[in-house]
């Protein structure tokens, strides 16, 4: 009898799983779910935690063991979808960008969308001309540090914050000028609203890029936006297809097809090739969901879609949520006291900081910070005479945000539009979530040494528990000295350099995988 009770208790424990979801402000929400819990259950827990009612615009993103990104399906088991070993790690993100984010009913919803678009700006997904970039960054400053105060904000204060993949001194001066002279008196809510209104006018608003190749083998990024399907190639938007012109989405293996019916019965088929069949299926499912959400009048019109011409062959998929029109009608009926929003000030850092719900805990205690630095340097010293170091190449910080061909939303008849002088190249947008086996810390170290920026999720240390700028500069100088004068091929040297660094990082406890987006 006792053995049966113990075995039953053991089975019960095995049916509970720990889930950690990284929120838009980089804080984490942790909960326990049952083995058979559906995605909707976890999503509802999150929305309750955030006090969010206009929740249809959001979703939960995860990465499977093969490093393929997915959106969590709410009608299916969480455990079966993830196919990985617990504890599970996911991200809460905007899945369907509002066509007019400024028109959202509640401030809490606008704030969460603001955080998402701020991430898009930082990662290079929201590409814009210099003047727009400066204005958007100034709005962020005003929303998160308030009015310019010469006593608190010395010369060059805007350079302490990282808003974009690359900065220039000219851009930083422009950001500070706008913040000082044009935005004084704006509340955080007003600045966030103005930020959303400006972001919505940009060509790349709402773009979640999928890397592909065209039939000629040229690289391209495909994306679904509130207004239609877009293809970004080089520095141009080569296709913009309205949702009412898209007649069918299909995929076979790595090949993605988009069927278009335009005016005067003109029909075309756009063909692109994804990196893997799994990536192609993910692209197809994103297209099906976006088309249903933005194009249909009501959710009762949603139909199951097949990836093949023959319904009984290939993959079948059905969007399970409400459509945009229903969401807006439901939002109009919300009547409650506005929920409190817990904003927090920006922490000066060369990476985009964590905002609000609570401080992020560092994996390296403050008292061990110097020990990590010394230990790493000891490991590097052992390589001085061994010719195992890899030459470190400094990265330039040019101005990525060069002029658009035009401002505002392009008309659908204008199929090709120049969006920038440089190629669209979103940083970290297609990296797996999470990064495994301590690669995060090595990436952070190498990027700081090279002068490159770190993503929001890459810098999981708070400023109090990371090496200071002086320590990083010293570390960078010593590493560069060690790396000079060795003639071995870079591929051979790279592995030899990484191994001792990783060993030192592991010994100091830097072992937490952190989601990237």
N, C-alpha and C positions, 0 to 999 in steps of 0.2 A: 504493500500500500504506500509506504513512505517513498519507495523508489519511483512509483508511478507519479506521486505528487511532485517529486523533485524533477523528474523528466518533463512533466507538464509545465512546471515553472520555467525550466530551461528553454523550452520551446516558446513560451510567452516572451521571454527576454529577447530571443532571436528575432522576434517579429517587430521589434522596435528599432528604429534607426535614427541616428543624429544627423540633422541637416543644418548647414550653415549657408546663409544667403548674404552675399555682399550687396549692400544697398547703394543708392546713387551718391550718397555722401561718403562712401567708403566705410561706414560703420557696418557692423555685422549683426544679423538676426539669426539666432540659433534656436532650434526647436527639435522635438522628437516626434516622429510619425510612425504609424503602423505600416507593416509590410505591404498591405493592400491599399494604402491611402492613395487617392487620386490626386492629380496635379491641382485640381480645383481646390481641394482641402488646404494644401500648402499655400496656394495663392491667396485664399481668403484669410488665412492666418497672418500673412504679410500685410495685406490691406488693412486688417483690423489694427495691427501694430502701428501702421502709418496713419491711421484715421483717414483713410482714403475711400471716397465713394465713387469718384469718376475713374474707375479702375480699368476700364476696357482698353485704354490706350497702352497699358503696361503688360509685361510678361516676364517670365523667368527663363534665363538662358543658361545652358550648361554645355559641357564638352564630354563626349563619350571616350572610352579607352583608346579609340583610334585617333583622338585629337580632332574630331569633327564637331563643329558647333551645332547646337540645336535649340529650338524653342520648346519648352516643356509643354506637352499636350495635356490639357486639363481633364480630358475624359479618360486618360489612361493612368495606370499605376506609376508612381514616381520611381519606385525601385526598379521596375522592369525597364523603364525608359533609360535610366542612367547606366545600367549594366556595369557599374564600377563597384569597388569595395567601399563600404562606409568608413568614416563619415563622409557624407556627400557635400560638395561645394557647388554653389550656383550663384548667379547674379540676377538682381532685379533691375530691369531696364525698360525704356520706352520701346514698345514693339510697333505701335501704329502712331506715327507723329500726327498731331492734330493739324488739320488744314489751316486753321487760324488759332494758334495757341493762346493768343491774347483774349479770345472769346470763351475760354474755359470758365466754368461757373465759379469754381472755388480757388482760392489763393494757394491752398496746399497742393493742388494739382498743377497749377502754373509753376510753383516753386520746384516740384519734381521734374517737370519738363525743362525748366531752366537749368537744373543740374545736369540733365542728359545732354542738352545742346552745348553747355559749357564743356563737357567731356568731348563732344564731337569737334568743337573748335580746337581743343588742345591736341587731339589725336590727328588732326588734319582731315577729318571727314567733312567738315564744314569749311570749304575753301572759299576765300573771299579776297577782294582787293584791299590794299593797304588802309585806305580811309575807313572802310567798313570794319576791318579788323581792329583798328585803334578805337573806334567808337564802341564796339562790342566789349573789348577789354576794359574800357573806362566804365561802362555800365557794371561790369563785374566788380571792379574796385569800389564803386560807389555803393553797390548793394552789400558788400561784405566788410568794408572798412569805414564806410561813411564819408562825410565831407572831408575835403583836404584840410589838414591842420599842419602849418609849417613847424609847429613844435613837435609833432609826432612823425611827420613825413619829410625827412631830409631830402636834399637833392639826389636824384637817381633812385627814389624809393620804388618806382614802378618796375625797375630792373630786377627787384628781388622776387618778383612773381613770374611764373611761367604760364602764359595763356595759350601759346601756340607751339607747334613742333620746333620752330626756329624763331629767334628774335633778332632784330637789329637795333642798334642804339637809336637810330632815327625813329623807328616805330615806338620804342619805349618812351622817347621824349614826347611823341605825339599823344600817346596814351595819357601821360601825366598832364599834358597841357589841357586835354579835354576834361579830365577829371577835376582839375583845378578850376577851370573857368566856365564850364558849361553845365555841370551836374549838381552843383551845390544845392542842398536842400531837399534832394530827392530821397524818399524813404527806400528801404530795401525792396518793398513790394513794387513801388513805382519804377525803380531801376530795372528790376527783373521783368516787369511788363514791357518796358521800352526795349530791353534786350530781345525779348521774344518777338516783338513787332518787327525789329530790324532783321533778325535771323530768318524770319519767315519769308522775306523778300529775296533771299539768296538762292542761286541756282542749285546749290548742293544741300539745301535744307531737307532734312528727313532722309538723307542718303545713308544706307547701311550697306557698304560696298561688298560685292562678291567678285573676287578675282577670277577672270576667265581669259580665253583667247578667241579671236575671231577666226574666220575661215582661212585667213592668210597667215595665221600664227602670231598676230600682233596682240600684245597685252591689252586688256580692257577691264573696266570695273562696271558690273551690272548692278542696278539698284531699283527698288520700288519705293515710290514716294507718294504722298497724298494726291498728287496730280497725275501720276502715270509712271510709266517705265522709262528709265534713262540708261544710257550707255556713255561712260566717260572714258575717253581714250586720249592719252597724251595730255595736252592742255585744252582739249575740246570736249564738249558734250555732243557726240556724233548722232545720237538719237534721243528724241523725246516723244513718246507715244502716249496719248491720253488713254485713260482707262476705258472709255467707251469705244476706242479703236482697237483694243486688244480682244481678239475673238477666241484665242485658244493658247494654252501653255502646255508644252509637252517635253518629255525628256526620254532619252534612250541611252543607257550607259553614261558616258561623260558628256553627251551632246544635248544641249538645251535648245528648244525651238520656241519662238514666239510668233504667232500668227497675227497679222495686222490687216485690218480692213479700213481703208481711208476713203476720202471723197472720190466720187466718180467711179465707184466700184473697183478702185485700185487695191489689189491684195498683194502683200509681201510676206515673206517668212524670214525672220532674223535667226541666224544660227550661231551659237557660241559653244565653246568647249570648256568645261570645268576641269579642275585638277584631278578629281576622282569621281567615280559614280556616286559616292555618298554626298560629296559636295554638290553635285548636280541635282540630286534628289532634294537636298536642303534648299537649294535655289528655287526649284520648282514649287515646293511646298510654301515657301515664303511668298512666291508670286500668287499662288492660289488664294492664300489668306488675305493678302493686301488687296487683290482685285475684288474679293467678296466684301471686305470691310468698306472700301471706298466707293465701289460702283453700285452695289445693290441698295434698293430702297428699304428692304426689311429682311430679317434673317430667315423668314420662311421661304425665301427664294433661293437659299443656299442648296446646292446639289452636290452629290458625291462626284468627284472628278477622277478620271482615269488617265494615267500617263501615256497610255497607248491608244492607237486608233480603235483597237478591239477592247471593249469594256472588260472582258473577262481575262485580259492579259495585262501585265505590268502592275504598277502600283496604283492604289486607289486612296483618295484622301478627301476629307470633308472638313471645311471650316466649321468650328463649333460655337463661336461667340456671336455677339450682337454686331450689327453693322453701324457705321458712323452716324447715319441719320437717327437711328434708334438711340444711340448713346447721347447725342445732343438733346433729343427730346426728353430723355430721362434726366439729364443734368438740369434742364430748365425747371424740373419739379422739385429739386433739392431745396429744402427749407430747414435750416438748422443754424445754430450759432457757429460762426467760422472757427474751425479748430485752431489751436495754438500751433505756431510754427517755431521750432527750436533752431534758430540760425546761430551760427558761431562765426567769429571773425576769421579772416584769412591769416594763416601763419606764413610769414615770409619764407620762401623756399624756392629753389630753382626747379621744383616740380610742382605741378598743380596740387594744392593742398586738400586735405580732407575737410569736409564741412559738416557741421551740425551734430546730429543725434548723440554724440558722445565721443570722447577721446579714443583714439585707436591705441591699443597696447603694443608696445615695441617687443620684438622677439629678443632684443639684446638690452639688458638692463643698463641704466646710465653708468653705473659703477664699472661696468665691463667694457665700455666703449673704447677706452684707451688700450685695454688689454687686447682687444680684437685687432686694433691698428698695429700694435707692437708684434703680435703673433704672426700676422700676415707678412710684415716686413721681415721677420726672421726667416720665414719660408722663402721669401724672394732673395734674401741674402745668400741662401744656399745655392742659388742658381747663378750667382755672379760669374763664376768661371766655367760654367758647364755648357755655355752656348745653347741653352734650351729656351731662351726667351723669345717672345714674338714682338717684332717691331710694332709700335702703336702709332697709328696714323690719326692725326687730329682731324676733326670734322669741322667744316666751315659753318658759320651761322649766317647765311644769307637771308634775304628777305623773301620768304616764300609767297607772301601775300601781295602779288602783283596785280595790276588792274584787270578787271573783268572787261569783256567786250561791251557789256551794257549792264545796267542795274535794273532790279525788279525781275518779275517772272517772265520768262520767254514765252512767246506765243507758240502754240503747237506746230504751226506751219513753218516756223523757223527751226529746221531740223538740226542744223549744226551751229553751235555757238562757242566762241572762245571763252573759257571760264578763268584762265590765268595764263601768264607767260611761261610758267613751269608746269610740268606734268602733274596730274592728280596722283598723289602717292600717299594715301592715308597711313599714318604710323600706327602700328599695333592693332589695326582694325581686324586683321585676319589671324592674329596670334591665338594659339590655343588657350583655353581656360580650364584648369589652372596651369601654371608653369610647374614642372615637376623636378625633383631631385636637385634642389638648391640652385638651379640656373638663375633664379631671380636675383640672388645676392651677387653672383658673379657679374650678371648683366648690369646691376646697379653700380658696382665698383668700376667696371670697365667704362661705362658711359660717363661717370663723373670724371674719371681720369682723362678721357678723351675730350671732355668739354661738351658732350652731348647731353640732351635732356632726358629725364626719366619719365615714364608714364605715371599716371595717378596711382595705379595699383602696384607699380614696381617699387615705389618708395613707401614701404610699409612702416618705416621707422618714423617716429615723431622727431621734431627738430632737437628735442632735449636728449634723445638717445642715439643720434647718429653722429658720425665724425663731423667736426666743424669744417668750415671752408678752408681754414689754414691747414688742418690735418689732412684733408683731401688733396690740397695742393702739394703738400710735402710728400704725401704718398704717391701722387702722380709723378712728381719730379724724380723720386727714387726709382719708380718703376720704369720710367723712360730711360734713365741712366743704365738700368740693368738690361734694357732691351736693345741698346745700341750696339753696333759692331758685330752682330751675329749674322752669319750668312746662310743658315739653314732655311729650307723652304718654309713658308708661313704655315702650311698645313701641318707639317711635322712639329713645328715649335708650339703651335696653338695648344695641342693636347697636353704637352709637357708642362706648359705654364698653368693650364687650368687645374690639373690634378692637385698640385700642392695648395693652390688657392682654395679649392673646394674642400680639401682636407682640413685646412685651417678654419674655414667657415663652419664646417660640420662640427669640429671640436668645440667651437664657441656657441653652438646651439642655433645657428641660423638655418633652420630646417623646415620652415613653414611654407607650404605652397600657397601662393596668392593668386587669385583670379586676375586675368588681364582682359581688357575689352578694347 
